[in-house]
Amino acid sequence: MGFLSKNTPEKATVALFLEIDPLQARQSGDQRKNSQFAYVSVQPYSVNSFMTVALSRVFSSTMAGNCPNNPELARQKLDLAARIAGWPCPVNRQWLEEFFHPLGYQVQYDRVLLDPAFPDWGLSPYVNLNLRGRVTAQDLLRHLYVAIPVFDGQKRYWIDEAEVAKLERAGKGWLADHPMKNFIAARYLRRDRQLTNLALSRIERGDNWVLAVQDDSSPAEIKPSLNALRLAAVMSELTNSGVSSVLDVGRGQGRLLRRLSQENSLVKLAGLDVSSHNLKIARKVLTSSEGEADNPRVSVFHGSNTYLDPRLMGYEALVATEVIEHLEPGQLADFVENVFGVIRPKVVVLTTPNQAYNVNYPSLAGDFRRPDHRFEWDRARFQAWTRTLAEKYGYQPTFKELGELAETSDLGAPSQMGGFRRCARNP
C-alpha cells in the first residue's frame, strides 16, 4: 500500500506499507539457525525481496521514468531522503557506505538490540537506514530495488535468466561504473556463477543479449555454475552405476529429474520434497516448453525423507543433493536409518557444502553457506561420517570434490560428493 502522508508545495512524503502473511512467509522456507524460525519468520518485519516486488508494482511508472503530466520532472534531480526500517545488514555494516556513497548518498543508520529486555543477546542484524541524496526519484527507487536483495542475501523465488534482465533494467546508468558491481551482481543473483557472469557481460556492454568479447573478438568464457557442476557429477555417478530407477529426495525443484528423464536407460524416476512450493516449481520444470504433459516415467510427491514411507521403496538409486546440512541432528539420524537401514538402495549419492571453502566467500564472513543450514562439514569430517555409514550398513564409499579448487589447496573445492554402492555380501 502506498500513500501520501504529507503533501505541500515545499515537501512531500510518500510511505509504502507492506503487510505479509506470517504463515505464508513461514511456509516459504525462511529458517534461520535456531529451530524456532521454522515457526516464526522475520520476513513480515524486515525488508526483503517481497519489498522489491512491492516497489515495482506501486511505483512502476516512477521506476520507468514516466511522468505524463510533467515529463521534465521525471528527469529532474531532487533532494530526496529515504528511511527504511528493518534493513538487513547481518555481516558487514561497512557495505552500506560502500554501496550507497558512490551513488551520492549520505548514509546514517540506527542499530538496535535484539531485545531490550535481554541485552546479552546483542545487537540485531537489522538496522534502521536513512539515505539522503540529490537524485531523481527513478534512480532512488532503482538503487533500492537492487540493494534490497543484495543486502538480504537471498531471494525467495525461482532465479533464472529473467533476473538478469531485471538487474540490467534497474542497474542501467549506474551499475556498470559502480566499484562493487561484481559483488552486487553476485549477491543479487544468489551467487549463481553462470548468471552472474552473464549479467556482468551485458551490463559492461550495455547490450541486452550479446556477451562480452575479448581482444581476439571471441566470446568471453562463461564458467559453469557450481550447481551445474554438481548435477553433472551426480548424473555421471548414476549413469555409470547401471541403475534403472532413481529417487531424488529433499531438493524437489526438478532440475536433476529433468536431466535424468533424458536418459533412456532410466525407466522410473521420482522426486520427493517437504516443500509444496518446491514441488510446484518441479512440476513446472518437468513440463515441456510446448506445454506437454509430464514425462510418464517421472513422478513427484510431497513427503519427508526422515519418515518411513512405502512410496520411497523399490528404487535402485537414491540421491540427496545439498540436503543433509538442512537437518537437525535427530532428523539426520532418522534420515540415515531410513535411507541405509530401511530403503537400502543399491546406490546412494549425497552432496553437501565444504565448510572449509567458505572463507572464499567474503559475504559469509566464515558463516554457513545458507542461513537455513544446521551444520556444514569440511572434507575430513564428511569423509569420516561417510566411512562410518558405509561400514555400518554394508556399502563401499567413494568421494569426489565438486567445483573449482581454492587457491589454497588445503581448503579443497566448494562442494563435495559421497557415493555409496551396496556390497554384494549385504543384499
N, C-alpha and C positions, 0 to 999 in steps of 0.2 A: 504494500500500500504506500503510495507516495502522496504527499500533501504539502501545501504551503503553510508553515507555521507563522511566518511573518512576511509581509509584502508591502514595502514602502518604496517611494522613488529612490531612496538612498540605499536601501538594503533589503534583500530577500533571503529567506531561509527556507530551504526545501528539506523535508525529512522523508526518509524511506524506512518504513517499518515492515519487517518480515517476520511472520509467525509460522513456525514449523511444528508439525505434529510430533511430539517427543516419541511416541510409539513407532511412528513410521520411520523416524530418524534412527531409532534403536535397531529396527529390523534391517536397515540398510548396511549394517556391518561395522559401524564405528565402535571399536572396542579398544580400550587402552590396556596398559599393562596390568592394572588391577581389575579383578574379575567383576567388581560392581559396575563397571562401564558396559558390561553386557546388558545391563538393565537400565542404567541412567546414562543418557547421551549428552555430550556438551553441545551438540550441533544446534539445538534451538536457542542457545545462549551465546554463541560465538559467531564470528564472521568466517564463512567458509564458501565452498563452491556454490551452495544454494543462493548466496547473496549475489554472485556474478550473474546467475540466471535472472534474478530479480532486477538487477541493474539493466540488463539488456532488454528486458520486457518493459519496464516502467519508463526508462529513459532512452528508448530505441531511436527516436528522432534526434535527440541531442548527441548520442554517440555516433550517429551517422553524419552529424554536422548539418542537419536540416533545420531551417527556421523560415518557413514560407513567408510569414508576415514581415520579418526583419532579417533577410538573408545575410546582411553585412554583420549582424550581431553574432552570428554563429562563428565568424572568423575573428572576432574581437577578443583580445586578452583582457581578463578582468582580475581584480583582486579577489581571489576565492579562498575559502577556508573549508576544510572538511574535518569533521570529528567522527571517529568510528570507535564504538565501544566493543570490547571483546575481540580485539585484533590478535590473531595468533602469532606468537613470536617465541617458540619454545626453545630455540637453540642459541641464536646469536643476535642480540639486540642491535649490534653494530650494522647488521644488514639493513635496518630501517634507514640509516643515513646513507649507506652505500647505494640503496635502491632509489631513494627519493631526492637526495641532494643533486645528482646530475640532471634531474628533471626540473630543477629550480625551486624546490620546496624548502621551507623551514620545517623542521621536524621536532615535535615535542611528544612525549608520551608519559603516561602515569602508570606506575607499577603498583599492584595491589597484592595483599596477602591472599592466599587461597581461602582462608577463613580467619577473620579477626579473632574469633574465639579460640583458635588453635594456631598461634603464631609459629610454633615449632614446625608446622607443615611447610613453612617457607612461602616464597613468592609464587604467584600464579604465572603460568606460561603465556598468559594473555595480558595485553596492555590496552589502555585507552589512548588511541592515537589521534594526534592533532596535526594537520597539514595546512600550511599557508603558502600561497604562491600566486604569481601573476601568470595565469594560463587561460586558455579557452576552456569553456565548460566541457567541450568534447574531449579535449586532452585529459582533463582531470578524471573523467569517467573511464576513459580508456586505460589510463595508468592504474586506476583502482581495479579495473576488470582483470588486468594481467597480474597485478600484485597480490590479490587475494589468494589464488591457488598457489602462487609461488611461496608465500609465507605459510599457508595452511599445510603444504607439503603433500597433499593428496586430493584427488578428485573422486567423487562418489558416483561416477557413471562411466560408461564404456569410453575408452580412449582409443581413437583411431585417427586417420588422416584428416578427418573433419576438424579435429582440434588444432591441427597445424594451420588450417585456413583461418580459424578463429584468432589464433595468435598473430598471424600475418595482418589481419584486418585491424586488430586492436593495437598492434605494435607499429603500424605504418607511421613513418615520420619521426620515430624516436628510438625504437629498439635497436636498429642497425648500428647506431652510434653509442649505445649505452655500454659503459665499461663492464657491466655484469651480464651482457647478453647471453653468453654461453650458459651461465648459471641459471638465468631466468628461463631460458628455453628448456633446460633440463628439468627444472623443478615444475614448470608449467605442464610439461608432458610426462610427468611422473617417472623421470629418468629412463624413458624408453629411448635407447640409443639411436635406433633407426629413425624414429620420428623426430628426435632432436636434431640429428644431422640434416634431415630433410628440411626442417623449419629454418635452421641457420643458413643453409644454402639459398633458400628462397628469400629470406629476409635480406641477406647481404646483396643479392642481385636486384631486389625489388621486383622480382618476377614470380608470378603465381605458380608456374609449373616447370620451369627449366632449372635443372640442378646447377650448382656452382661448377665452373670449369677451371681446370688447372692451366698452367702456362702452355702445355702441349695441346690445349683445346680438347682433351679427352675428359669425359665426365668424372667428377670427383667421386672417389670411392665412398660408398656408404656401408659401414661395417654392420654386420647383422647384430641385432639386439641380443641381449643375454637370454631373453625368453625364446627367441628363435633358435639359438644355440642349444638351449635346454631341450626344446621339443625335438630337435634333430637328433640329439644324443639318446633321448628316450625312444624315438622311432627306431633308431639303429639297434638299440638293445633288444627291442621287441621283435623286430623282423628277423634278426639273427638268431633268436631263440627258437624259432619254428612253431610258435604258438598260433592257434587259430581263433582265440577269443580273448578279449581284453576288457577289464573293468577299470575305469578311471574314477577314483574316489576323491571327493573333497575339493576339487577345483573344477566345478561343472560349467565353465563358460564355453566349452565346446571346441576350442581351437585344436587341442590334441585329437579329440574324437573326429573332427573334420578331416584331419590329415590321415588318421588311421582308416577312415572309411574309404580312402582312395586306394588302399592295399587290398587286392583281390584275395590274398591268402587269409585275410581275417574275415570270418563269416559271422561273428557275433561280437557286438560292441555295446557297452553301456557306460553311462556316466551317472554318478551319484553326488549330490551336494545337499547340505543342510539349508542352504540359502535359496529361497524361491526366486529371488532376484537373479542370482547366477543362472538358475535353470531357464529363466525367460531368455537370457542372453544366449545360452547354449542352444535353445530351440531356434533362435533367430540365426545363429551362426551355421547351424546344421541344415538350414533351409537354403536351397539354391537361389542364385540371383534371379532366376526366372520364376521363382515362387513355387517350385515343385515341392511335393511332399517330402518329408524327412526320409532319409535312406532307411528302408525296412530292416536293414541289418543293425541299425543303431537305435537304442532307447535311452532315455534319461528319466530319472525318477528322484523324488525327494526322500531323503533319509540321512542317517548318520553312520559314519564309518566306525563308531565306537560301540554300536549295538548289534546284537545278533539279528540277522535279517535273512530269511531264505532267498530273497532276490539277489543276494551277493554270492550265492553258491554257484558252482559249475563253470567258472571262468578259468582258463588256463593261466592267465597273467593278470596281475593287479598293479596299477600304477597310482602313486600318490606324489604329485609334483608340488613342492613347496607347501606341504600340508602339516607335517608333524610339528613344526615350530609354532603353529597356532593352537596347539593343545596344551591344556593344563596337565601337570604330572599324572594325576589319576586318569585323565582321558587318554593320555599317551599309553599308559599301561593297558587300558581297555582296548585301544586300537591295536597294539601289538598282539595281544592274546586273540583278538577277533581275526586278524589277518593271518597270523602264522600258526595259531593253535586250532582255529575252527575252519576258516575258509581254505587255508593251505593250498594256494595256487602253485603251479609248477614254477612260476617266475614272479618275482616281486621287484618293482623298481621304485626307489624312493629318491627324491632330491630335496635339498634343504640349503639355505644360505651358509656360506662360510663366514663365521663371525670375525675371524682374524682379518678378513679383507675390508671390513667396514671403515678402517682408517683411511681408505682411499676415497671415501665419500665425505668431503668436508661438512656437508649439511647435516650429517648424522652425529657429528661430534662424539664418535665412539659408541653411539647408542645402537639400538636394534634397527634392522633394515626397514621394518614397518611397525607402526605403533600397536598393532594388534598381535604381534608376536609375543609368545610367552617365554621363549628362550631362543638362543642361537648358539650353535656349536662350532668350534674350529675343527680342522681336519682330524686332529688326533682324537678329539672327543667323539666325533661322529663315527670314525672308523672303529674305535673301541666298542662303542654301542652296537654297531653293525655286527662285529665279530661275535659279541656275546649272544645276540639274537640268533645268528646263524648256527652257532654251536648248540644252543638250547633246543632249537626247533628242527635241526637237521637240514640246513641249507649251506650251499657254497657261496661265499660273498665275493664281490668284486667292487672296485672303487674307480671313480673317474672324476677329474676336476672339469668344471664347466665354465667357459668364458676365458677372457684374456688374463694371463698370469700377471700378477702385480710386479712392478719393477723390483721390489724387494722380494726375492724368490721365496723366502720362508713364509710369506703371507699366503701364497697359493692363488687360486682363482676365486671369483666372486661366489660361485655356487659349486655344489658337489653332489655326486650321484652314487648311491649304493645299489648294486644289483644282487639279487638272491636267486639261486637256482636250487630247487629241491633235490636233495641227494637221492639216488635210486634206492638206497637202503632204507629210506624213510618215506614210504609212499603215503 
